[in-house]
Amino acid sequence: MRGPRSWVSDPRWLIAAAFIVSAPVAAARAQDVGLEVGSAAPAAKVHTLDGKEADLAQYIGKTPIVMEFWAIWCPNCKELEPALVAASKKYGNQVKFIGMAVSVNETPEKVKAFVEKHGLPGDQFFDTKGNASGAYDAPATSYVVVINKAGKVVYTGLGGRQNLEAAIKKAL
C-alpha cells in the first residue's frame, strides 16, 4: 500500500500535473507574456546553426519581424508550426521570420536537421547562451514576438494556437 507521500515520487503524476497546469495557460495567453507590447525590441547575440556569431540587431528597425522561441521537443511548437509556415508563405515578402531554437537538451546539429526536414521558415538561430531568451523575457518555448518596422513589440503570445495573421497585421 502506498503511503501518503508516495504519489510525489511517481513520475506519471508529475508529468500529468505539469501538463494540466500549463495546457490551459499556453492556449489562453497572448499579449500578456514576455516583453511588454510597445517596448523596443532588444538586440541579442546568438549563433547561426553553423556556429557563427550573429546579432539580432541586424534585423530590428528594418522590417517587421515574427520571432518564435522554439525547441524540437516542444509539443506547442509542433502545433504552431503549420501556422508559421502558412504565415511565411503569405507574408514572407513583407515580414522577416526568425526562429530562435533554445539550447535546452538540443544541439545546433539536431536543430539544423529538424529545420531542414520540416522546412521551417526564415532565418534560424541557436540561443547558445540564452542571450535572446533573456533579452526577450521568453517564458517558455512556443513564445512568439512580433515586431514592427520601427522596432517596437506589437504582439507577444505563447502556445500552439496563436492568431499569427492578426499579430502580423499589427506589424504591417
C-alpha atoms as one frame of an Amber mdcrd trajectory, in Angstrom:
protein
   0.000   0.000   0.000   1.232   3.472  -0.816   1.957   5.956   1.892   0.553
   9.496   1.892   3.594  10.928   0.086   4.229   8.165  -2.457   2.359   9.966
  -5.263   5.025  12.675  -5.218   7.690  10.237  -6.364   5.542   8.816  -9.184
   6.840  10.449 -12.412   3.493   9.939 -14.161   1.847  12.232 -11.625   4.467
  14.923 -12.123   4.103  14.818 -15.912   0.311  14.924 -15.688   0.411  17.801
 -13.212   2.770  19.809 -15.411   0.516  19.279 -18.431  -2.669  20.155 -16.531
  -1.148  23.359 -15.209   0.456  24.508 -18.464  -2.048  23.401 -21.122  -4.808
  25.960 -20.444  -2.281  28.738 -19.919  -0.495  28.025 -23.199  -3.715  28.097
 -25.203  -5.191  31.129 -23.489  -2.261  33.501 -23.157  -1.473  36.007 -25.808
  -0.280  39.572 -25.433   0.326  39.168 -21.706   3.623  37.310 -21.540   7.249
  38.223 -22.064   8.169  41.662 -23.323   5.680  44.452 -22.879   3.781  45.401
 -26.017   5.052  48.806 -27.142   8.560  48.260 -25.815  11.641  48.420 -28.017
  12.838  45.075 -29.325  16.244  44.301 -27.840  19.358  43.150 -29.650  20.930
  39.861 -28.569  23.982  37.864 -29.569  23.103  34.385 -30.830  24.627  31.799
 -33.170  23.739  30.575 -36.618  23.181  26.845 -36.962  26.689  26.713 -38.440
  28.144  28.151 -35.230  28.852  31.701 -36.409  28.035  34.593 -34.096  25.077
  36.763 -35.104  23.276  39.734 -33.583  19.529  40.226 -33.765  20.201  43.970
 -34.060  20.813  43.378 -37.782  17.037  42.888 -38.257  15.470  45.336 -35.818
  14.144  48.555 -37.302  14.436  47.393 -40.907  11.389  45.215 -41.487   8.563
  43.684 -39.461   9.686  40.506 -37.673   7.977  37.357 -36.433  10.254  35.592
 -33.963   9.473  32.258 -32.355  11.389  30.739 -29.454  11.095  27.015 -30.040
  12.507  23.562 -29.384  12.416  20.224 -31.169  10.799  18.569 -28.141   8.080
  21.233 -27.651   4.516  19.992 -28.392   3.130  23.554 -28.595   5.827  24.435
 -31.135   4.822  21.476 -33.274   1.191  22.588 -33.067   2.156  26.134 -34.085
   4.445  25.012 -36.933   1.768  24.819 -39.689   0.533  28.326 -38.850   4.096
  29.686 -39.017   4.739  28.008 -42.355   1.433  29.311 -43.759   2.110  32.841
 -42.465   5.570  32.743 -44.009   4.141  31.752 -47.382   1.593  34.564 -47.209
   3.727  37.336 -45.662   7.300  36.206 -46.392   7.938  39.126 -48.750   6.801
  41.688 -46.171   7.935  40.170 -42.871  11.182  38.570 -41.684  10.644  35.244
 -39.929  13.198  34.261 -37.292  13.374  31.003 -35.401  15.220  31.019 -32.104
  15.994  27.460 -31.017  16.600  27.264 -27.298  19.627  25.289 -26.188  17.907
  23.100 -23.586  18.617  19.440 -24.449  19.475  20.338 -28.050  22.491  20.838
 -30.257  22.892  23.009 -33.340  23.256  19.834 -35.402  19.916  18.423 -34.203
  18.210  21.758 -34.765  19.665  22.106 -38.263  18.459  18.610 -39.231  14.987
  19.376 -37.838  14.768  22.696 -39.705  15.747  21.044 -42.978  13.348  18.122
 -42.508  10.379  20.327 -41.565  11.115  23.265 -43.853  10.883  25.842 -41.087
  10.690  29.373 -42.466  13.096  32.256 -42.173  16.472  32.588 -40.548  17.090
  30.051 -37.814  19.386  30.671 -34.875  20.595  28.790 -31.812  20.401  30.623
 -28.496  23.593  29.040 -27.191  23.931  31.113 -24.025  20.297  32.126 -23.531
  21.038  35.732 -24.558  17.927  36.095 -26.722  15.705  34.164 -24.310  16.762
  36.507 -21.526  16.588  39.706 -23.574  13.100  38.826 -24.855  11.935  37.573
 -21.456  10.866  34.298 -23.076   8.638  32.499 -20.558   8.673  29.179 -22.436
   9.022  27.625 -25.857   6.314  28.450 -28.436   6.764  32.088 -27.432   6.187
  34.416 -30.377   7.206  38.068 -30.570   6.062  40.255 -33.453   7.985  43.484
 -34.031   7.020  46.317 -36.365   9.349  48.099 -38.785  10.066  50.776 -36.165
  11.469  48.104 -33.827   8.549  48.103 -31.369   6.921  44.956 -29.997   3.329
  44.777 -31.238   2.460  41.260 -30.070   3.641  38.523 -27.752   1.980  35.163
 -27.398   2.519  31.701 -26.051   1.199  28.332 -27.108   0.293  26.263 -30.105
  -2.842  28.196 -31.022  -1.967  31.798 -31.746  -3.590  34.087 -34.290  -0.409
  34.885 -36.187  -2.303  36.556 -39.031  -3.804  39.158 -36.668  -0.435  39.637
 -34.967   1.334  40.179 -38.288  -1.300  42.695 -39.397  -0.437  44.763 -36.306
   3.157  44.956 -37.547   2.364  45.940 -41.139
